[in-house]
Amino acid sequence: MAAVCLPLVIGSAAQAASKKRELSNKETFTAADAVKGQAYVNAAMTAPMMDLLSKADVQHPEIMLEYGLALDLGRPSVSKNMSKDDREKLKRGFRTMLDLYLNKSDKFDITFDEDAMLDQSEFWIYLAKHVGRPKPRQAQLSQQVDPMSPNGVGGLAFVPDDSDQDKEFNLNTDLILKFSVVNAATTCAQSAFAFARMRKAQTVDITETKLTPEQFATVQTAAVKAYRFAYAEGQMACGDRDYFNTVVDFSSRNLGHLGAMKDNPNAVVATLGEVKIEN
């Protein structure tokens, strides 16, 4: 496992970059959006995961977003800790929305498996980003029966529609969350986690990987490039350097197997400075 871990980390980071950029940068975000997005990232770092998951439904897209961000920050999914009944109840809450979304031919870059989707950050973020407000219920005009009336018919009254219409959600119209704020929060979390991973990847001892020196050098070069890119993009998306560093520090404690790998005491992490993002 250790022999292939580091190359997979770098390879997955490079592969994820295009996917994450599609998620986060399809729409631009402003400095103000980045500051507003901090609230969602804060919740993703501090709220109990089970609290987030149990409340993550189409009525609460902000919590769906926060749970997705928490997964992006390396926090383990807790879906397996839910009872079967609670998990089914959760899935029922977004199943109609999901069917509508998939029928719109939008691209979902994950396997269509409802249980597996609960562990995918992309699932939560995509849905949260596209959920609109519920469609308004239609009141129906109806005549009431009045036994005191000579003809038995009373006046007109509005009767609420008892269908499931109020459970249907618009897609891409009358959105609850602002696209650009979601983009900023998502990019902040993903960049901070990528930065923490790539910084660690530069310090791992070669004996942990069992790679040849040439292979290890290639991996390290890729890590430096991803590290610098995450640094440049992350500061913009997080609002400022200090907040970006806060999110990086959190991510550094959630690196899983990579985080447990032994460091080379003589390793030197690449300098950063001013790094421009190339599209």
N, C-alpha and C positions, 0 to 999 in steps of 0.2 A: 504494500500500500504506500509506504513512504517513498518507494522508488519512483512512483509515477505521480505523486501528489503535487509537487511543485510545477512540473510542466502543465498539468491539468489546470492548476490555479491560474497560470499565465494564459494558457489557451482559452480557458473559459472566460477570463476577463476580457480578452480581445474579442471573443465571440459575443459576449454580453454587451460590449460597447455599442455595437450597431443596434442591438435590440433595445438597449436602455436609451440610446439617443432617439430612437423612434418613439419611445414612451415619453421621454422628457422634453425633447427639443423640437417636436413636430410643430409646436407653437412656441413663440418666444415668451420670455418673461422679463419683467422690469425689476429694478432694485426694490421697488415697493412690494412687488409680488414676492420677492425673496424674503423680505421681512415678515410678511403675512404668513408665508409658508412655515415659518419657524414654529408656530403653534402646533401644527400637525406633527412636525418632527419631534417636538418636545414630548407630545403625548406618546409617540411611537417609542421613545426611549424610556418613559417613566410609567406609563399605565400598565397594570397587570395584563398579561397576554390573554388570559381567559376572559377578563372583563371586556377587552376589545373584541374578541372573537364572538362572544355571546351576544353582543350588540351590533355586530357588523351585518347590516342588511340594507335593502334598497331604501328603507325609510331613513337610514343614517349613513349616507355616502361618506361623510367626513370620518366616521369610525372605520368604514371599509378602507378608506385611504390610509388611516393611521395603522391599521393592522398590516396592510401591504408594506408600508414604510418600515414597520418593525421587522418584518421578514427580510427586507432589503438591508437592514442594519445588522443582520446576523442573528437576531433573536430566534430561537427554535419555535416552530409551529406547535400549537397545543391542541390541534384538532383531534388527535388520537386520544386526548384525555377527556373529551366530551363523551357523554353517554350516547348510545345509539339513537335514542329518542330525541335528544337535544340536537344531535348532528343532523338528523332528518328534518327537524323543525327549522333549523338554520338554512338548509338547502331548499326547502319549500319556499322560504322567503324570497329567494332570488331566482328560483327556477324559471318563472314566467319571464322575468327580465332577461335572463340568460338566453332563453329561446328566442325572444325578440331580437336580442343583440346578434346572435349567430345568424338569424334569418336575414339580417341586414347585410350579410356578407362581409362584415368587418373581420379582420384577421386576428385570430387568437393563436398566439405562438406557443401553445401548450396542449398537451394531450387532453382530449375530451373525456375526462373521468372526474365525476363530481367530487369524489373524496380526495383525489389527488389535487384538484384545483384549490382546495382549502389551504394547501400548503404552498401555493404559488403566489408570490407577490404580484406578478403581472395580472393575475385574475382579479385581485381586489382593486388594483389601481386602475385597470381598464374600465371596470364597471363603475367605480366611484366617479371617474372622470366624465362618463357619458350619461349618468343618471339625471333625468329631468324631473321636474316637479310632477306630482300626480295629476292626471287629467281631472278637470272639475266634474263633479257629479251633476247629472242633469235632473232637475226637478220636473215632475210630470204634472200637468194640469188635469184634475179629475173631479168629477161631481161626487158629492157625498150624499149618502142616503139619510134623510131626515124623517123619522116616523111622525113628527108633529106637523109636517108639511102636507097640504091637501093632496098633492100628487106624489108624496113620498120622496121627493127629490130636494135636496138642500142646495146650498151654494157651492161655488167652485173652491177647491183647495189644492195646494201644492203637496204632492206626495213624493217623498224622496225615492230616488232610484236605488233599489236594494241589490243591484247586480254587483259584480266585481269590478266595475268600471273604475272605482277609486283606487283599486290596487294596481292598475296599469300605469306604467310610467313612460313619459316621453323619452325619446332618445335624441340627444344632440340638440334639443330645443328646451328653452326655459330651464337651463341647467342649474342645479343647486350649488355646485362648486365651480369656481372660476377656473377655466382651463389653465391660464397662465400661472395661477397660484399652485395648482396641482403640479404643473411642470417644474416649478421652482423647488417645491418640497421634495419631489421625486428625485430630481437631479442632485439636490443637496445630500439626501440620504445615500443614494447610489454612489456618488463621487467620494463621499467620506469613507464609505466601506471599501471601495476600490483602492483609495489612497492607503488605508490602513493595511490592506492585504499586500499591496505592492511594496510598501515599506518593509513589511515583514519578509516578503519574498527576497528582498535584497540582502537580508542578514542571515538567512538560513545557511547552516553549515552544509557543505557539499556532501558530507558523509551521510546526511539525513536523506539525501535524494538518490545516491548511488548512480548519479549521472557521470558521464565522462566530463573532463574539464571543458571540452569544446561545447558539449550540449549545455552544460551549466552556464557558460558564458553567454550563449544564445538566449537562454531563459532570463538571465539577469538583464540583458540589453532590453528585452521586451518589457520586463518589469519596470525599468527606469522610464521608458516611454509612457507606459500606462500611468505610472506614478505622477509624472509631471503633468500629464493631461488632466488627471483627476484633481490635482491641486489647483490648476487654473480654472477649471469649470466649477469646482466645488465652492470656491470662495465667492464667485458671483451668485451661485444658486442659494447658498446659505445666508447671504446678506452681508457678511464680512468675514475676515480671517479668524477673528476670535471665536465666532460661533461655529465656523467650519472646524476649527481645532477641537471644540467641545464635542462635536458629533464624531470626529475622528477618534478621540479618546474613548468614547463609548464603543465605537465599532471595534477598536483594538482589543476589547475584552470579549469579543464575540467572534473570533476567527476560527473556532473549532479546531480541527486536526492541525491546520497550518499554524495556529497560534501556539500549539504545544511542541512544535519542532524546535530542536536545539539550534541556537545561534552560533555563528562564527564570531568569536570575540574580536577578531581583526577586521570584520566587515565594515565597509564604509558606505553609508547611504548617500545617494546622489544629491547634489545641490539642486536648489529649486530656482530662486530668483524670479525674474519675470518670464512667464511662459505664455506664449500666444497659442490660442486654439485654432487649429486648421480644420476647415470644413471639408 
